[in-house]
Amino acid sequence: MYLKLPMEEVLEELQLSEHSMTSIPQSQPFGPKYGPDCNANKNLDEHKSGQNESKYLYFYGFLSAIFLAEVTFIVFGWFILRREGKLARGISEVGYEMVTNHFRRYTYRELMIATRKFQDEIGRGASGIVYKGILKDMRAVAVKKLLDINQGEEEFKHELSVIGRIYHMNLVRVWGFCSDDPHRMLISEYVENGSLDKILFGAKGSQALLGWKQRFNIALGVAKGLAYLHHECLEWVIHCDVKPENILLDENMEPKIADFGLAKLLNRGGSKLNVSRIQGTRGYLAPEWVSSLPITAKVDVYSFGVVLLELLKGARVSDLETNEDEEVEMVLGRIIRTLAESLKSGGDGQSWIVEFIDTRLNGRFNDLQARAMMKLAVSCLEEDRGRRPTMESVVEVLVSVDEASSTI
């Protein structure tokens, strides 16, 4: 390897060589010449030699620093590219390893131990059976064994990558999953007070367990959770099965929407969702489920309208039928027509509202909030989905009514 030196150093070196050649004594070739001139020349040569060595040291040090910087840059760049490559492959090649610390993969053996071989069943539905478990870190969890999962592996991975990033105070937190063939499970936080249906639909004649303030707060919390899924997630999420069984209540009776883990996803920029079969529960299904219309977030708005009615009545809509031959949809239509007419012509009278609302409350409710919930229920249950509000606008109405009520 050859190094190109600065011209000044080359010239200086040549001059030193010429000087050393001319300074050799001609008359005394076999011995040194003693005297003051000899010592001066010797000191001068040593001084210049030291200067040259310093220059070489600086020069080679500079080259070494550049070399080390380039090597460091290359190694750092390689590390970044390799790390990004791993993240890009992440879900498919690293077994769904998530970047977030709150979402991880569990083995079937871990969940067998946590649930004591799936002994403590706390719920079941069309999508699976739920068991209570205790993890090694002593967290209480709900482990859901998924049934009848027709998704391909890639679709399942994609949905997991979405729900692992979802966090909202009114949504049940999903902490992980299990995908050890043939087992597929979701692991979520355990919510102390169970589902809304068990508390709201008490036996006839029993004392209401949920006061009016709690009911209104549940309506507001569920609306906020759905608004987050529909409008604020990185990918729009349609729940497809909003009902009291999927609304859990924590120790403070705050609502948390559950079972959105297998919800259908709607990509940003998309406008519809292709669904091969009807999802949801009868009595909460929007009309478009049984028609050829594409499925949008408005199916959740419709289901939320039914939940509003049940919070007001303290009973399932399906239990309000006047005769055995009357279908749930007919009951719902009749209730909505009655409500719409009463709201339009009822004026400020409160007697009809007292008759409509859960009698176990004994008239203890906020009139302004009750009217707002009734109006929202009517608009959410419009057959024409284009006339239904968005969940964002529902939240705005409930928040403004709540603020207005607090000032009265």
C-alpha positions in Angstrom: 0.0 0.0 0.0 1.3 3.4 -0.9 0.6 6.7 0.8 0.8 10.0 -0.9 2.7 12.4 1.4 2.3 16.2 1.4 4.7 18.0 -1.0 6.2 20.1 1.8 7.3 17.1 3.7 8.9 15.5 0.6 10.8 18.7 -0.2 11.9 19.1 3.4 13.1 15.5 3.5 15.1 16.0 0.3 16.7 19.1 1.7 17.7 17.3 4.8 19.3 14.6 2.8 21.3 17.1 0.7 22.4 18.9 3.9 23.6 15.7 5.5 25.6 14.8 2.4 27.3 18.1 2.1 28.1 18.2 5.9 30.3 15.1 5.8 33.9 16.2 6.4 36.2 15.5 3.4 39.5 15.7 5.1 38.8 13.3 7.9 36.8 10.4 6.5 37.7 8.0 9.4 36.8 10.0 12.5 34.5 12.6 13.9 35.4 16.2 13.8 35.4 17.7 17.3 34.4 21.3 18.0 31.5 23.7 18.4 30.3 23.5 14.7 29.9 19.8 15.0 27.7 20.0 18.2 25.5 22.7 16.7 24.9 20.7 13.5 24.1 17.6 15.6 21.5 19.4 17.7 19.9 20.9 14.6 19.6 17.5 13.0 18.0 16.0 16.2 15.5 18.9 16.4 14.4 18.5 12.8 14.2 14.7 13.2 11.8 15.1 16.2 9.6 17.4 14.2 9.4 14.9 11.4 8.4 12.1 13.7 5.6 14.3 15.3 4.2 15.1 11.9 4.1 11.4 10.9 2.4 10.5 14.2 -0.3 13.2 13.6 -0.8 12.1 10.1 -1.1 8.4 10.8 -3.3 9.2 13.9 -5.6 11.2 11.6 -5.9 8.3 9.1 -6.6 5.8 12.0 -9.4 8.0 13.3 -11.0 8.2 9.9 -10.7 4.4 9.5 -12.3 3.8 12.9 -15.1 6.2 12.2 -15.9 4.5 8.9 -15.9 1.0 10.6 -18.1 2.3 13.4 -20.6 3.8 10.9 -20.7 0.6 8.8 -21.3 -1.6 11.9 -23.9 0.7 13.3 -25.7 0.9 9.9 -25.6 -2.9 9.6 -27.1 -3.3 13.1 -29.9 -0.8 12.3 -30.8 -2.6 9.0 -30.7 -6.0 10.7 -32.9 -4.7 13.5 -35.4 -3.2 11.0 -35.4 -6.4 9.0 -36.3 -8.4 12.2 -39.1 -6.0 13.0 -40.5 -6.3 9.4 -40.4 -10.1 9.7 -41.4 -9.9 13.3 -44.8 -11.5 13.4 -44.1 -14.1 10.7 -40.6 -15.2 11.6 -40.2 -14.5 15.3 -43.4 -16.1 16.4 -45.5 -12.9 16.8 -42.9 -11.3 19.1 -44.4 -7.9 19.8 -42.5 -4.7 20.3 -44.6 -3.7 23.3 -43.8 -5.1 26.7 -47.5 -5.6 27.5 -48.2 -8.2 24.8 -46.5 -11.5 24.5 -46.9 -15.1 23.5 -47.8 -17.7 26.0 -47.3 -21.4 25.7 -50.2 -23.9 26.2 -48.3 -25.3 29.2 -48.1 -21.9 30.9 -51.8 -21.4 30.5 -52.5 -24.9 31.8 -50.7 -24.1 35.0 -52.3 -20.6 35.2 -55.8 -21.9 34.9 -55.2 -25.1 36.9 -56.0 -27.2 33.8 -58.9 -24.9 32.8 -61.0 -25.5 35.9 -62.5 -22.1 36.7 -64.9 -21.3 33.9 -66.3 -17.8 34.1 -68.1 -17.5 30.8 -68.8 -18.9 27.4 -70.3 -17.8 24.1 -70.3 -18.6 20.4 -66.7 -17.6 20.0 -65.2 -19.5 22.9 -65.0 -20.4 26.6 -63.4 -18.1 29.2 -61.4 -19.3 32.2 -59.9 -17.4 35.1 -56.2 -17.8 35.7 -53.3 -16.5 37.7 -50.0 -15.8 36.0 -46.5 -16.3 37.5 -46.4 -12.6 38.3 -49.7 -13.0 40.2 -51.8 -11.1 37.7 -55.4 -12.3 37.4 -56.3 -13.0 33.8 -59.1 -14.2 31.7 -58.1 -16.9 29.2 -60.4 -17.4 26.3 -60.2 -20.6 24.3 -61.2 -19.6 20.8 -63.7 -21.9 19.0 -64.5 -22.2 15.3 -61.7 -20.0 14.1 -61.8 -20.1 10.3 -59.1 -17.5 9.8 -55.9 -18.4 8.0 -52.6 -18.1 9.9 -51.7 -14.8 8.3 -55.0 -13.2 9.0 -54.8 -14.4 12.7 -51.3 -12.9 12.9 -52.5 -9.6 11.4 -55.3 -9.2 13.9 -53.0 -10.0 16.8 -50.6 -7.3 15.6 -53.5 -4.8 15.8 -55.0 -5.7 19.2 -51.6 -5.8 20.8 -51.3 -2.1 20.3 -54.9 -1.2 21.4 -55.2 0.6 24.7 -58.1 2.6 26.1 -59.6 2.8 29.6 -62.9 1.5 28.3 -61.5 -1.5 26.5 -60.4 -4.7 28.1 -56.6 -4.9 27.9 -55.4 -7.9 25.9 -52.0 -9.1 27.3 -51.2 -11.9 25.0 -52.1 -15.0 23.1 -51.4 -18.7 22.5 -51.1 -20.3 19.1 -49.8 -23.8 19.9 -51.6 -26.0 17.4 -54.4 -26.8 17.6 -55.0 -24.4 20.5 -55.7 -20.7 19.9 -56.3 -18.5 22.9 -56.4 -14.8 24.0 -55.2 -13.7 27.4 -56.7 -10.5 28.8 -57.1 -8.6 32.1 -59.5 -10.0 34.5 -62.4 -7.6 35.3 -63.7 -8.0 38.8 -67.5 -7.4 38.5 -68.2 -9.5 35.5 -70.5 -8.6 32.6 -73.2 -6.0 32.5 -76.0 -8.5 31.8 -75.6 -10.3 35.1 -75.9 -7.0 37.1 -78.5 -5.1 35.0 -81.0 -7.9 34.3 -82.0 -8.8 37.9 -85.1 -10.8 38.7 -88.4 -8.9 38.5 -89.3 -7.2 41.8 -85.7 -7.2 43.0 -83.9 -4.0 44.0 -81.9 -2.4 41.1 -78.2 -3.0 41.5 -77.3 -0.2 39.1 -78.3 3.3 40.0 -79.0 5.9 37.4 -75.6 7.6 37.6 -73.9 4.3 37.1 -76.1 3.5 34.1 -75.4 6.8 32.4 -71.7 6.4 33.1 -71.7 3.0 31.5 -73.4 4.4 28.4 -70.8 7.1 28.1 -67.9 4.7 28.7 -69.1 2.2 26.1 -69.6 5.0 23.6 -66.0 6.3 24.2 -64.6 2.8 23.8 -66.4 2.2 20.5 -65.5 5.7 19.2 -61.8 4.8 19.9 -62.1 1.5 17.9 -63.9 3.2 15.0 -62.0 6.5 14.7 -58.7 6.5 16.7 -57.0 3.1 16.2 -54.2 2.7 13.6 -56.7 0.5 11.8 -60.4 0.9 12.2 -61.9 -1.9 14.2 -65.5 -3.0 14.0 -66.6 -5.0 17.1 -69.5 -6.8 15.4 -71.1 -8.1 18.6 -71.8 -5.2 21.0 -74.1 -6.5 23.8 -74.3 -6.5 27.6 -72.4 -9.8 27.8 -69.4 -8.1 26.2 -69.4 -5.1 28.5 -67.5 -5.8 31.7 -67.5 -3.7 34.9 -64.4 -3.2 37.0 -64.3 -2.7 40.8 -65.4 1.0 40.3 -68.2 -0.1 37.9 -66.4 1.5 35.0 -67.3 -0.2 31.7 -64.8 -2.1 29.6 -65.7 -3.5 26.2 -64.5 -7.1 25.8 -64.3 -9.6 22.9 -63.1 -7.2 20.3 -59.9 -9.4 19.8 -61.5 -11.2 16.8 -63.3 -8.2 15.4 -63.1 -7.6 11.7 -60.6 -4.9 10.7 -61.2 -2.1 8.3 -58.0 -0.6 6.8 -57.6 3.2 6.8 -59.0 4.4 3.5 -61.4 1.5 3.2 -65.1 1.9 3.3 -66.6 -1.6 3.7 -66.0 -5.0 5.1 -66.6 -8.3 3.4 -68.0 -10.8 5.8 -68.7 -14.4 4.7 -71.3 -15.1 7.5 -73.5 -13.2 9.9 -71.8 -12.3 13.2 -73.3 -11.0 16.3 -76.3 -11.9 18.5 -80.0 -11.8 17.5 -81.7 -8.8 18.9 -78.6 -6.6 18.5 -78.1 -7.2 14.7 -78.4 -4.3 12.3 -80.6 -4.8 9.3 -77.6 -4.8 6.9 -76.5 -8.1 8.4 -79.4 -9.9 6.6 -79.2 -7.8 3.4 -76.6 -7.5 0.7 -75.3 -4.2 2.0 -71.6 -4.0 3.0 -70.8 -4.1 6.7 -69.5 -0.8 8.2 -69.0 0.6 11.7 -72.7 1.6 11.7 -73.5 -2.0 12.7 -71.9 -1.2 16.1 -73.9 2.0 16.3 -77.1 0.0 15.9 -76.1 -2.5 18.6 -75.2 0.4 20.9 -78.7 1.8 20.5 -80.2 -1.5 21.7 -77.8 -1.4 24.8 -79.0 2.1 25.5 -82.6 0.9 25.5 -81.8 -1.9 27.9 -79.9 0.4 30.3 -83.1 2.6 30.3 -85.5 -0.3 30.8 -83.4 -2.6 33.0 -84.5 -5.5 30.9 -83.6 -7.2 27.6 -85.5 -6.0 24.6 -86.3 -9.6 23.8 -88.1 -10.0 27.1 -90.4 -7.1 26.3 -92.5 -8.9 23.7 -96.2 -8.8 24.4 -97.0 -12.2 22.8 -95.0 -15.3 22.0 -95.4 -14.9 18.2 -93.8 -11.4 18.2 -90.2 -11.4 16.9 -87.5 -9.4 18.6 -87.1 -7.1 15.6 -90.9 -6.3 15.8 -90.6 -5.5 19.5 -87.7 -3.2 18.8 -89.5 -1.4 16.0 -92.6 -0.9 18.2 -90.5 0.5 21.1 -88.6 2.9 18.8 -91.8 4.2 17.2 -93.4 4.8 20.6 -90.3 6.6 21.8 -90.0 8.8 18.7 -93.7 9.8 19.0 -93.4 10.5 22.7 -90.3 12.6 22.3 -91.9 14.6 19.6 -95.2 15.3 21.3 -94.5 14.7 25.0 -93.4 18.2 25.8 -92.0 18.7 29.2 -94.1 16.1 30.9 -92.2 13.5 32.8 -94.9 10.9 33.5 -94.4 8.9 30.2 -90.6 8.9 30.9 -91.2 7.5 34.4 -93.3 4.7 32.9 -90.7 3.9 30.3 -87.6 3.8 32.6 -86.8 0.8 34.8 -89.5 0.8 37.6 -86.9 -0.4 40.1 -85.4 3.0 40.1 -88.6 4.4 41.6 -88.3 7.6 39.5 -84.8 8.4 40.6 -83.1 9.5 37.4 -81.9 12.6 35.7 -84.6 13.8 33.2 -82.1 15.6 30.9 -79.8 12.6 30.7 -82.8 10.2 30.2 -84.2 12.2 27.3 -80.8 12.4 25.7 -80.3 8.6 25.9 -83.8 8.1 24.4 -83.1 10.4 21.5 -79.8 8.7 20.9 -81.4 5.3 21.0 -83.9 6.3 18.4 -81.3 7.7 16.0 -78.9 4.8 16.5 -81.6 2.3 15.6 -82.5 3.9 12.3 -83.0 1.3 9.6 -81.2 3.5 7.2 -77.6 3.4 8.4 -76.9 6.7 6.7 -79.1 8.4 9.2 -77.4 6.8 12.2 -74.8 9.0 14.0 -71.1 8.1 14.4 -69.9 7.0 17.8 -67.8 10.2 18.0 -71.0 12.3 17.7 -72.7 10.1 20.3 -69.8 10.8 22.7 -70.1 14.5 22.1 -73.9 14.5 22.9 -73.4 12.5 26.1 -70.5 14.6 27.3 -72.3 17.8 26.8 -75.4 16.5 28.6 -73.3 15.3 31.5 -71.7 18.7 31.8 -75.1 20.4 31.6 -76.5 18.1 34.2 -73.7 18.9 36.6 -74.5 22.6 36.6 -78.2 22.1 37.4 
